[in-house]
């Protein structure tokens, strides 16, 4: 993560929390708008952020960006959960991928 002052970090953390809540409430567009600019700050391949990735992925599929969601899930798949909550999020993302793929296959 880039060097940030404690005040900036608190503000960014609050934005993350707000973005997560928007996604959880089904406000995918707002959640995506909040989370997208935070991705390069809080998620890197050498320091993955499972919670951010999964919420961002849910926002992607919720706004109709299925291809983006599948790309995000490809990253999620490679991350080992750090705790029980991350494991649950990863399972939820996997379930959503399965639903999306079933829907795609049923339309063909």
SVG drawing of the C-alpha trace seen along z (x, -y; Angstrom):
<svg xmlns="http://www.w3.org/2000/svg" viewBox="-32 -13 37 38">
<polyline fill="none" stroke="black" stroke-width="0.4" points="0.0,0.0 1.2,-3.5 2.4,-5.6 -0.6,-7.3 -1.1,-9.5 -3.1,-8.0 -6.0,-10.4 -6.0,-9.4 -5.9,-5.8 -9.0,-6.2 -10.8,-8.0 -9.9,-5.3 -10.9,-2.6 -14.2,-4.3 -14.7,-4.4 -14.0,-0.7 -16.6,0.0 -19.1,-2.2 -18.4,-0.4 -18.8,3.0 -22.1,1.9 -23.5,0.6 -22.7,3.9 -24.3,5.9 -27.4,3.7 -27.6,4.4 -26.5,0.9 -24.0,2.4 -23.5,-0.7 -22.7,-2.9 -20.6,-0.1 -18.6,0.3 -18.0,-3.5 -16.7,-3.6 -14.5,-0.4 -13.0,-0.7 -10.6,-3.6 -9.6,-1.8 -8.5,1.3 -4.9,0.2 -4.5,-1.1 -5.7,1.9 -5.1,4.8 -2.0,6.0 -0.9,9.4 1.8,9.5 -0.7,8.3 -4.1,9.6 -7.3,8.3 -9.8,11.1 -12.6,9.0 -12.2,6.2 -11.9,8.4 -15.0,10.4 -17.1,7.3 -15.9,5.6 -16.7,8.8 -20.2,8.8 -20.6,5.2 -19.3,6.1 -21.9,8.9 -24.6,6.7 -23.9,4.0 -23.9,6.5 -20.2,6.8 -20.1,10.6 -16.8,10.8 -15.2,8.5 -16.6,10.5 -15.2,13.7 -11.8,12.1 -12.0,10.9 -13.0,14.3 -9.9,15.8 -7.8,13.7 -10.0,14.7 -9.5,18.4 -5.7,18.0 -5.8,16.5 -5.7,18.6 -8.3,17.3 -6.6,15.8 -9.6,16.5 -13.0,18.0 -14.7,14.8 -12.5,14.8 -13.2,18.5 -17.0,17.7 -16.6,14.8 -14.6,17.1 -17.3,19.7 -20.0,17.1 -18.0,15.9 -17.6,19.5 -21.4,20.1 -22.1,17.0 -19.7,18.1 -21.5,21.4 -24.9,19.6 -23.6,17.3 -22.1,20.1 -25.3,22.2 -27.3,19.2 -25.0,18.7 -25.2,22.4 -29.0,22.4 -29.2,19.5 -27.2,21.3"/>
</svg>
